[in-house]
Amino acid sequence: MSALKDNYGADIYDPFNSGSYAKNTAVNKKFDFDLMAPFKRNAFATLKEMYDSVYDFLYEKYNGDATVRKQKVSIGIEFYADEDNDVVKVDVVPGRELNKDQYKDDKKLNLYVYYQFGKMEAGSDYIRSNVSAQVSNIKENANKGDLRKIIRLLKVWKIHNNKIPKSFFIELITIKAFEKKDVSGSLWDKLKIVMEFIKNNVKTISLPDPGNSGNEVADSLSDLDKSAMSTDMENMIDRIEENSDNIKIYFPLNEKFPVEEGSKNQYGSSNAGFSVPPATRFG
């Protein structure tokens, strides 16, 4: 975002896309973006000062055109709907380099936690990560057979059913399922295997951040959240096995982005498996 570069000048490195779009796991490439804003070590005395400064700047610049709000570790900008009723959302994550003048070499950043989520305390400034490594890890693993499709489907479930897990959590636990289980068969078979893995393991699983093994991504969910996610997976499997049409309840299509004319992509029965339309149709 050029606005950040223009405002902070020499205090900030080049912001970059750090979310699902960069990882090729987006469910709607057109409207939702995650932007990492990497600041230099001496730009701010504290991480809270950094977070508040970015919020104040974005609020002053976009208030009137968008809703600007403080989120867990990011500042969310949701622009008002245009004439087509489309809404653009941007999540800006401020981070400060861990060691002075070392970011370009090690890509390590500290983040600020605005409010508690999972086991992450509000006001915490210990979250240390390498977002570039996170992006690389997801992109490398997403090339495994249908893993990217499974991630997208679980994100569709999260978005349309207003569920708690962060997208990063979903990405990592899906990768773990592919590492631990023989994820094979039709697309439904693969999705079911992953959901069963989540059901059976989400309460106890460890998901180290590939950008910093000292960060436990599983801690982004509380014990109650994990129990609810396990129950959700069990209920989805049962309902879809009872009636394959229930797939559309949990994984709805976005009709604003229809598949190309002549495409035969459609949901099939849970027994026969189902094929998935291009990612831009989800969301």
PyMOL commands that set and color helices and strands:
alter all, ss='L'
color gray80, all
select helices_A, chain A and resi 2-11+20-23+41-43+47-62+103-106+131-141+147-160+167-180+187-201+217-220+223-242+244-250+279-281
alter helices_A, ss='H'
color red, helices_A
select strands_A, chain A and resi 16-17+32-39+66-70+75-79+89-97+109-110+128-129+208-209+212-216
alter strands_A, ss='S'
color yellow, strands_A
deselect
rebuild
show_as cartoon
